[in-house]
Amino acid sequence: MTRLPHPDTLAATALGWIDRETDAMAAPLRPSTSFLRDPAHLDRAGRMFTRDDNPSYQQTEAVINALEGGAGCLLFSSGMAAITAVFQRLAPGDHVILPVRVYSGLRDWLNLHGRRWGLEVSYLQDYTPAAIEAAIIPGKTRIVWMETPSNPTWVVTDIAAISKVAHEAGALVGIDNTVSTPILTQPIRHGADIVVHSGSKYLNGHGDLIAGAAVVAPGREDLLSDLQVQRNHYGAILGSFEAWLLLRGMRTLALRVRAQSAAAMKLAAFLEGHAAVAEVLYPGLPSHPGHDIARRQMAGGFGGMLSFRVAGGEAAAKAVASRVGVIRQAISFGSTETVIEHRAGMEGPDSPTPRDLLRISVGLENIDELIGDLGQALEAATIQKETGA
Ligand SMILES: *Cc1c(COP(=O)(O)O)cnc(C)c1O
């Protein structure tokens, strides 16, 4: 096997593919829905119908697959479509284990549709190998799910240790790698069987498309055909243009993720020393409970996402979020611009997220302007609290 280039090279060159017809270095867009059948036999010549046979997918899937060190990748219409395809493979009575702090869309989906489907779902507060071992139901537990660092408190999970426990019980290890990206963590190397992404975040990186992807580990090619059938039957397919745009976005993935990680580290250090901040949650800080695992498991940075708890509680947190200027108040993450969000408010009344928590996705702006902006917002909120204004 030839050695793959460094991920930076891999992303920047998108594997160096060229268009055979024109020698174009950038991928062509191929929106055709239908492909000619063999003229002599009216048989299937190659491709037939583009639902899950779209040539615009090929290079995008190949790049994500190479970045993750997988045996194959499938694009989906969204991150949720990729994730739910993994769970929809299961049968009534099957059991799955997840951390309490998991992407809220998946929690909502499992609680509504997963349970109606007959899935048994265990959410664990502490996601340690011992806790998972205790929660496993022999012969019934099919999936052990991870998300690391996890939204929105950035809990770090030990992928290798948990994969070992899950595999001993015959369960599949699935990981949502949206936050870390393959630039910082390649879960398959640590034992994961399947890695999913919301391509809407860092992979695309420009906040202008919704996409998802699932990558399977070498040796688990069986999952690939399974998921492809799911994608074809449920129809959660990506548009040609989105596949093309995602490929374009990924060319700067390594550069963006490293810059955003470095800026997040600086922002976290600034916040940690601030009097109006009760706690900073960022895996790059030595004070973070997951720091040691993150150091082992992540390379080249700790990601562009951080959260902090405002000393004055929920009202003060909301005041801070409403007083930023350069930073803007918005959902989502992984784009070029920095956004802040009161997460519990978005997740709804049964959210386990602390009410005084603000989540930040660090973009690519000048770091001193970001620090200055947060500084003035924190000060204004502190003054408001002190004077009761
Ligand atoms: C956004 C997100 C998803 C869902 O992805 P969509 O593309 O919005 O469907 C899943 N997991 C994580 C961690 C996310 O941030």
The ligand as a Gaussian input file, in Angstrom:
#p B3LYP/6-31G(d) Opt

LIG

0 1
 C      -24.535000      19.971000      13.461000
 C      -24.189000      18.681000      14.062000
 C      -24.823000      17.514000      13.666000
 C      -25.966000      17.517000      12.669000
 O      -25.514000      17.875000      11.408000
 P      -26.448000      18.525000      10.264000
 O      -25.549000      18.623000       9.114000
 O      -26.908000      19.855000      10.786000
 O      -27.591000      17.604000      10.076000
 C      -24.403000      16.331000      14.223000
 N      -23.424000      16.285000      15.130000
 C      -22.795000      17.391000      15.550000
 C      -21.715000      17.280000      16.576000
 C      -23.161000      18.620000      15.040000
 O      -22.562000      19.711000      15.483000

